[in-house]
Amino acid sequence: MNFAFAAVLGFLFGSIPFGLILTRAAGLGDVRQIGSGSIGATNVLRTGNKGLAAATVLLDAAKAVIPILLAKNLWPGTEGIAAVAAVAGHCFTPWLAFKGGKGFASAAGALGALAFPAFFVCAMIWVATLAASRISSVSSLVSVIAAPLVAWGMGFPQIVPAL
């Protein structure tokens, strides 16, 4: 039963569409109407508002961190379920007909909450790949592929299934 509670908690937190909320609140309209049509930070950046994009990254990461920490304290051993559910909630938010973001910032937040040293290494991989490619999506893809290997190699094998 605790796994179900952690999953619901993670999914509900993850489903909050911060990119859309922030762009609308700033008077920039519906972020889904530009660029990739996503509600994530990269698409928010396409509005030209770097501050809103940064806020979107932080909030999208936080919406994974918060349910993970709550699950860890309320139902120990369920934090991996909360992590997966938070990322799923971001990608398939019911508030937007199950069309959300790509899940990168939420996944990064989840990795940070579950294994901060592995998050740090993956963040450095993201930065290095961005410097080399100049394409955010390529950097995200490379760091997401590296995450399970980094986590396992750094002694966090228990979180690999959640990645």
FENSULUR-V225626 format. One record per residue. N is the residue number from 0. PHI is phi in radians with two decimals (999 if undefined). OMEGA is omega as a letter, one per 40 degrees, with the letter a starting at -180 (none if undefined). Layout:
n=N phi=PHI omega=OMEGA
n=N phi=PHI omega=OMEGA
//
This chain:
n=0 phi=999 omega=i
n=1 phi=-1.09 omega=i
n=2 phi=-1.11 omega=i
n=3 phi=-1.13 omega=i
n=4 phi=-1.07 omega=i
n=5 phi=-1.11 omega=i
n=6 phi=-1.14 omega=i
n=7 phi=-1.12 omega=i
n=8 phi=-1.03 omega=i
n=9 phi=-1.07 omega=a
n=10 phi=-1.11 omega=a
n=11 phi=-1.14 omega=i
n=12 phi=-1.09 omega=a
n=13 phi=-1.09 omega=a
n=14 phi=-1.38 omega=a
n=15 phi=-1.21 omega=a
n=16 phi=-1.49 omega=a
n=17 phi=-1.03 omega=i
n=18 phi=-1.02 omega=i
n=19 phi=-1.20 omega=a
n=20 phi=-1.05 omega=a
n=21 phi=-1.16 omega=a
n=22 phi=-1.18 omega=i
n=23 phi=-1.16 omega=i
n=24 phi=-1.10 omega=i
n=25 phi=-1.48 omega=i
n=26 phi=1.36 omega=a
n=27 phi=-1.71 omega=i
n=28 phi=1.40 omega=a
n=29 phi=-1.59 omega=a
n=30 phi=-1.08 omega=i
n=31 phi=-1.24 omega=a
n=32 phi=-1.55 omega=a
n=33 phi=-2.18 omega=i
n=34 phi=0.85 omega=a
n=35 phi=-1.39 omega=a
n=36 phi=1.44 omega=a
n=37 phi=-1.46 omega=i
n=38 phi=-1.71 omega=a
n=39 phi=-1.45 omega=a
n=40 phi=-1.10 omega=i
n=41 phi=-1.09 omega=i
n=42 phi=-1.25 omega=i
n=43 phi=-1.07 omega=i
n=44 phi=-1.05 omega=i
n=45 phi=-1.16 omega=i
n=46 phi=-1.32 omega=a
n=47 phi=1.61 omega=a
n=48 phi=-1.81 omega=a
n=49 phi=-1.13 omega=i
n=50 phi=-1.10 omega=i
n=51 phi=-1.16 omega=i
n=52 phi=-1.12 omega=i
n=53 phi=-1.11 omega=i
n=54 phi=-1.09 omega=i
n=55 phi=-1.11 omega=i
n=56 phi=-1.03 omega=a
n=57 phi=-1.12 omega=a
n=58 phi=-1.21 omega=i
n=59 phi=-1.15 omega=i
n=60 phi=-1.22 omega=a
n=61 phi=-1.09 omega=a
n=62 phi=-1.25 omega=i
n=63 phi=-1.71 omega=a
n=64 phi=-1.08 omega=a
n=65 phi=-1.04 omega=i
n=66 phi=-1.17 omega=i
n=67 phi=-1.14 omega=a
n=68 phi=-1.16 omega=i
n=69 phi=-1.11 omega=i
n=70 phi=-1.08 omega=a
n=71 phi=-1.05 omega=a
n=72 phi=-1.43 omega=a
n=73 phi=-1.48 omega=a
n=74 phi=-2.40 omega=a
n=75 phi=-0.87 omega=a
n=76 phi=1.64 omega=a
n=77 phi=-1.84 omega=a
n=78 phi=-1.13 omega=i
n=79 phi=-1.13 omega=i
n=80 phi=-1.13 omega=i
n=81 phi=-1.07 omega=a
n=82 phi=-1.12 omega=a
n=83 phi=-1.07 omega=a
n=84 phi=-1.15 omega=i
n=85 phi=-1.13 omega=i
n=86 phi=-1.16 omega=i
n=87 phi=-1.08 omega=i
n=88 phi=-1.08 omega=i
n=89 phi=-1.16 omega=a
n=90 phi=-1.28 omega=a
n=91 phi=-2.25 omega=a
n=92 phi=-1.18 omega=i
n=93 phi=-1.18 omega=a
n=94 phi=-1.29 omega=a
n=95 phi=-2.23 omega=i
n=96 phi=0.97 omega=i
n=97 phi=1.11 omega=i
n=98 phi=-2.10 omega=a
n=99 phi=-1.97 omega=a
n=100 phi=-1.62 omega=a
n=101 phi=-1.55 omega=i
n=102 phi=1.60 omega=a
n=103 phi=-1.15 omega=a
n=104 phi=-1.12 omega=i
n=105 phi=-1.15 omega=i
n=106 phi=-1.14 omega=i
n=107 phi=-1.12 omega=i
n=108 phi=-1.08 omega=i
n=109 phi=-1.09 omega=i
n=110 phi=-1.09 omega=i
n=111 phi=-1.07 omega=a
n=112 phi=-1.30 omega=a
n=113 phi=-1.52 omega=a
n=114 phi=-2.74 omega=a
n=115 phi=-1.01 omega=i
n=116 phi=-1.02 omega=i
n=117 phi=-1.18 omega=i
n=118 phi=-1.02 omega=a
n=119 phi=-1.06 omega=i
n=120 phi=-1.10 omega=i
n=121 phi=-1.14 omega=i
n=122 phi=-1.12 omega=i
n=123 phi=-1.18 omega=i
n=124 phi=-1.09 omega=i
n=125 phi=-1.06 omega=a
n=126 phi=-1.09 omega=a
n=127 phi=-1.11 omega=i
n=128 phi=-1.18 omega=i
n=129 phi=-1.11 omega=i
n=130 phi=-1.08 omega=a
n=131 phi=-1.38 omega=a
n=132 phi=-1.75 omega=a
n=133 phi=1.12 omega=a
n=134 phi=-2.21 omega=a
n=135 phi=-1.03 omega=a
n=136 phi=-1.15 omega=i
n=137 phi=-1.16 omega=i
n=138 phi=-1.06 omega=i
n=139 phi=-1.10 omega=a
n=140 phi=-1.08 omega=a
n=141 phi=-1.10 omega=a
n=142 phi=-1.23 omega=i
n=143 phi=-1.19 omega=i
n=144 phi=-1.15 omega=a
n=145 phi=-1.28 omega=a
n=146 phi=-0.93 omega=a
n=147 phi=-1.11 omega=i
n=148 phi=-1.17 omega=i
n=149 phi=-1.12 omega=a
n=150 phi=-1.05 omega=i
n=151 phi=-1.10 omega=a
n=152 phi=-1.14 omega=a
n=153 phi=-1.64 omega=i
n=154 phi=1.58 omega=i
n=155 phi=-2.09 omega=a
n=156 phi=-1.12 omega=a
n=157 phi=-1.16 omega=a
n=158 phi=-1.66 omega=a
n=159 phi=-0.97 omega=i
n=160 phi=-1.05 omega=i
n=161 phi=-1.33 omega=a
n=162 phi=-1.56 omega=none
//
